[in-house]
Amino acid sequence: MRYNDRVKIVTTTEDDDWGDTTSATSDWLACRITGLSTQMNMNVFGKYTSNALAVHFKNKVSKVDYVLLDDVKRKPQAVLQARKNTVVIVEAV
């Protein structure tokens, strides 16, 4: 699989003292963006969503709160660990 696409991820951390949250944006990460099959869409969303995308990261990603795809912040619907890679399923706009 070729990882020709690039996305950024956003993670949020909480400060223990005051409960404030800070967000950190990563550098560009190598990934491959593909569409989803009908079966996977029905399992994740409960109904068929034709515009869902799967983002296959080249390595494991520990925490993903948001994915920046085409400068749009998308919340992942599912985060799967496949072999030694992370797959994040987001709904396209």
Buried (B, 14 or more C-beta within 10 A) or exposed (E): EEBEBEBBBBBEEEEEEEEEEEEEEEEEBBBBBEEBEEEBBEEBBEEEBEEBBBBBBBEEBEEBBBBBBEEEEBEBBBBBEEEEBBBBBBBBE
